């Protein structure tokens, strides 16, 4: 019985060539950010672009675990609805993450609301903050 010996270098080269082939096979195609349709309690549907945990770290400052929070990015169901309607929708979207935020002991959360699923630098940022009595309040900051 003969054993085939393969050098580490050959394995690395093969892996790199495979990775490059996968990379180049996707070139030329238009990229679209993934999203998920999510029904709200009202029956409206929003598109969720991402949900993640943001650690309480600001640039070069020391870590602040009390600033940890969930950040949810979504697309308004009606982008042209106006500020009052958008604030109501943001509060409804917040209900998707409020229970898990409380379960994790977080006292804040952030929603980034967009007008489209395509990459956009303009968004509404809703900050949610929980008071000592457990009630949540929000404020809007436009970007």
N, C-alpha and C positions, 0 to 999 in steps of 0.2 A: 504494500500500500504506500503510495507516495503522497506526501503532504505538500500542499501549495503554500509557499511563504510569500506574504505580501508585506512590503515595507510600509511603515507608518506614512512616509512621504507619499507613496502611491495612493494610500487611502485618503489622505488630506486633499491631494490633487483631484481625485475622483469626486470627492464631496464638493469641492469648490466648483468644478465644472458642472456638476448637477445643479448647484444653487444658481450659478450664472444662467444656465439654460432655463430654469424656472423663472428667473427675473426677466430675461429677455423675451420670454414667450408672452408676457403681459404687456410689453411695451407697445405703444401705439394705440392702446385702448384707453378710452376716456375713464378717468377714475370718478366714482361716485361714492360719497360717504355712506356707510351703512346706517340704517335706522330701523326702528321697530314701531309699528302701529300699536298704540296703547289706548284702550277705552277708559274713559273717566266715569265717575259715578253718575254724571249728568247724561251720559250717553254720547257725549262728544268724543272724538278720537284725535289724539295728538300723535306726532311722530317723535319718538324718543331717539336722540342721536347718541347719547352716552349717559352712563351712570357710573360714578367712581367715588372713592374715598379720597378726600384731600387732607393730607397731614398738616397739622398746625405749624408750618415752617414758613418763615418769610425771609427769603434771600439769605443773608448771613447771620440772621438772628438765631438764637438757640431754639430748639424744638419746644413747642407749647401744646401738649396733648389736649388741653382744654379748648383749643381752636380747631381740633379735628372735626370734619363734617362730611356729609355726602353732597356731591355736586351732580345735578341732573341737567342735561342739555336737551331741550325740546324745541319743536317747531309749533308756533301758534296754529290752532285749528282755523282761525280767521285772522290772518296777518293784518288786515286793514280795519279791524273792529274798533280800535281806539283804546285809550289808556285805561278807562274804567273796566271795559270788557277784558282787557289783557290782565289787569290786576286780579279780577275774579277768576280767570282761567288759571293764572299762576297759583292762586290759593288752592284751587282744585287739583292741579298737578302736584303741588306740595304734599297733598294727602297720600300720594303714592309712596313717599319716603318718610313721612312724619312718624309712623309707627316704628320703623326700623331705626330711625334717628334716635328716638326715645329709648328703644331697647339697647342701643349702643351707648347711651348716656351722653349723646351729643347735645349741645345747647345751641347749635346753629346749623343752618343748611343754606345752600345756594342753588338757585335755578337760573340757567342761562337760556333765554327765550329768543329764538330766531324767527325770521319771516319765511325762510326756505330751507330745504334740506341741503342745498349746495353750500360749500364753504363761504362764509361771510364774516367780515370783521365787525359788522354792526349787530349788536344784540342788546336786549334788556337784561339786566342783572338784578334778580330779586334776592335780597338778603333776608333770611328768616332767623329770628333770634328768640330763644325760649327764656322767659323770665323765671325767677325763683319759684313763683306760684304754678309753673308748668304751662302757662299760656304762651302761645307763639304770636309774634308780631312780625310784620315785613315792611321793607322799604325798597324802593326802586332806584336803580342807578343805571343810566343809559351809557352804552359804549358804542 
